[in-house]
Amino acid sequence: MWLIFVAIILFNGFPPAFVALNRALLMSLFLVLLGIVFRGADFVFRATMPIPRFCNGLPNLASKATPFFLSASVGAISTGHLQINESGHFHGDIMPDWLTPL
C-alpha cells in the first residue's frame, strides 16, 4: 500500500523526478515487479491446483529477491550513485548504478 502511495505522490508532485528515477532504476524496479507478480501467482495457484515439487523454490526466491531489489533501489537513491543531471535526465548505465554497495 505504501509503495503505491509513494509512487503516486512522486508521479503527481514531481514528474521530472519520477521519469528520471524510473529510467535510472528500470531493471531494479522491473525485478521488484516480477517478484511481486510471482509471489501473488503462487498464492493463487496453490489454492486452486496442485503444484509440482520443482516449483516450490520460486515463491521462496521471489520473497527474498523483491525486498533485495527494492532496498538496492532505495540505497542507490540515498547514496547519490545515480547520474541524474539538473534537467532531470539520466546519464548512466542501468545495471551498475543500483548494484553498487553502500
C-alpha positions as CSV (number, residue, x, y, z in Angstrom):
1,M,0.0,0.0,0.0
2,W,2.7,2.5,0.9
3,L,4.6,1.7,-2.3
4,I,1.7,2.7,-4.4
5,F,1.1,5.8,-2.3
6,V,4.8,6.9,-2.7
7,A,4.7,6.3,-6.5
8,I,1.5,8.3,-7.0
9,I,2.8,11.2,-4.9
10,L,6.1,11.2,-6.8
11,F,4.3,11.0,-10.1
12,N,1.8,13.8,-9.4
13,G,4.1,16.1,-7.4
14,F,7.4,15.7,-9.1
15,P,7.0,14.3,-12.7
16,P,10.7,15.0,-13.8
17,A,12.0,13.2,-10.7
18,F,9.6,10.3,-11.4
19,V,10.8,10.0,-15.0
20,A,14.5,10.2,-14.1
21,L,14.2,7.6,-11.3
22,N,12.2,5.2,-13.5
23,R,14.9,5.5,-16.2
24,A,17.7,5.1,-13.7
25,L,16.1,2.1,-11.8
26,L,14.4,0.4,-14.8
27,M,16.0,-3.0,-14.3
28,S,15.7,-3.0,-10.5
29,L,12.1,-1.9,-10.4
30,F,11.2,-4.4,-13.1
31,L,12.7,-7.2,-11.0
32,V,10.7,-5.9,-8.0
33,L,7.5,-6.1,-10.0
34,L,8.4,-9.5,-11.3
35,G,8.9,-10.8,-7.7
36,I,5.6,-9.3,-6.6
37,V,3.8,-11.0,-9.5
38,F,5.4,-14.4,-8.9
39,R,4.6,-14.2,-5.2
40,G,0.9,-13.4,-5.9
41,A,0.6,-16.0,-8.6
42,D,2.0,-18.6,-6.2
43,F,-0.8,-17.9,-3.7
44,V,-3.5,-18.3,-6.5
45,F,-2.0,-21.4,-8.0
46,R,-1.5,-23.2,-4.7
47,A,-5.2,-22.5,-3.7
48,T,-6.6,-23.9,-7.0
49,M,-4.3,-26.7,-8.2
50,P,-1.5,-29.0,-7.1
51,I,2.0,-27.6,-7.7
52,P,4.9,-29.7,-8.8
53,R,7.8,-30.0,-6.4
54,F,10.3,-28.2,-8.7
55,C,8.2,-25.0,-8.4
56,N,8.5,-24.8,-4.6
57,G,11.6,-22.6,-4.7
58,L,10.0,-19.9,-6.9
59,P,8.0,-18.2,-4.2
60,N,10.9,-18.5,-1.8
61,L,13.2,-16.8,-4.3
62,A,10.5,-14.1,-5.1
63,S,10.1,-13.4,-1.4
64,K,13.8,-12.8,-1.0
65,A,14.5,-11.0,-4.3
66,T,11.7,-8.4,-4.1
67,P,13.0,-6.7,-0.9
68,F,16.6,-7.0,-2.0
69,F,16.0,-5.2,-5.3
70,L,13.7,-2.6,-3.6
71,S,16.3,-1.9,-1.0
72,A,19.0,-1.7,-3.7
73,S,16.9,1.0,-5.4
74,V,16.4,2.9,-2.2
75,G,20.2,2.6,-1.5
76,A,21.1,3.9,-4.9
77,I,18.8,6.9,-4.5
78,S,20.0,7.7,-0.9
79,T,23.7,7.4,-1.7
80,G,23.6,9.5,-4.8
81,H,25.1,7.0,-7.2
82,L,22.6,7.7,-9.9
83,Q,23.8,10.1,-12.6
84,I,20.9,12.4,-13.0
85,N,21.6,16.0,-14.2
86,E,19.8,19.2,-13.2
87,S,17.3,18.9,-16.1
88,G,16.2,15.5,-14.9
89,H,17.8,13.3,-17.5
90,F,19.6,10.1,-16.5
91,H,23.1,9.7,-18.0
92,G,24.4,6.3,-16.9
93,D,24.3,2.6,-17.2
94,I,21.1,1.0,-15.8
95,M,22.9,-2.0,-14.3
96,P,25.8,-0.9,-12.1
97,D,24.3,2.3,-10.8
98,W,21.9,0.5,-8.4
99,L,24.2,-2.5,-7.7
100,T,27.0,-0.5,-6.0
101,P,27.3,-1.4,-2.4
102,L,26.6,1.2,0.3
